[in-house]
Amino acid sequence: MLQVFIYDGDTLICNGQLNVVGGKYYGNVPCDLNYGKVYYLDMEFNGQNLDFHGEERLKFTYLGTVFLYTLEDVPSYVGEGG
């Protein structure tokens, strides 16, 4: 299970769970975001915190159904084995 958290600055504004099947994410995180505004994404996978190249949260700009980020921003596990 992938837990998704979206912040407006330091304020958690929505969260939700996505199912992971065969390495793909399925589901929806209902959240009322504003076009062009900057938000921050945080995630946990099966209770394990995920980081984005050492950063706790990924900064993104909401553009409707598209988020701006690069493939280098794919989260990595933090904890045992890094």
N, C-alpha and C positions, 0 to 999 in steps of 0.2 A: 504494500500500500504506500502510495506517495502522498504525503501531506504537503499542501501548498499554502503559503502565507503571503499576503500582499499588504504592504505598508505604505502609508502616506507619511513620509518622514519617519518618525519613531512610533507612529500610531498604527496599530493593526486595524485594517479596514475590512478584510475578509479572509476567509480560509476555507479550505475544502480538501476532499480526498479524491485521488485518482487511482484507478485500478491499473496495475502493471501486468500485461500478458505478453509473453514472448518478447520482452524488451521494449514494448510499445505502451504508451500511456493512454488510458481511456477515461473519459469523464469530463466534467465541467465544474468550474469554480465560479458560481454566480457572484458577480461583483459589479457595482455601478462605478465604472471608471470614466474619467473625463478625457476626451480626445486631446492629445498633445501634452498632457501632464506627465511629469516624472513620478514614477513609483518604484518600490523596491520589492524584490521577490526573494523569499527564503523557502527552503524545502527540507523535508525529512523523509527518508526512505526506510520503512520498517523501524521507525524510532531513531534511526541514525541520522545525525545532522549532516547536511550537504553544504559544501562551500563552493565558491566560484573563484578559483585561482587564489585562494587564501582570503578572499573577502567573504564575510558572513552573508551578505545580501547582494543580489544582482540588481543594479540600477537599470530601469528600462523606461521607455516612453510609450504610452498607450496610443496606438494608431488604429483603433477599431478592433479588428480581429487579428492584427499582426503586431508582434512585439519586436523591437529593435535589439538584437544582440548577435554576437558572432559565434561560430562553432567553437572557438576557444573558450567561450563562457559556459560550456557544458559542465555541470557540477561534478565534483570529485568527492569521494568519501573522505571523511575525517574521522580519525580514531585509530584503532589498531590497524597497522599496515598502511595507514595514510591514504 
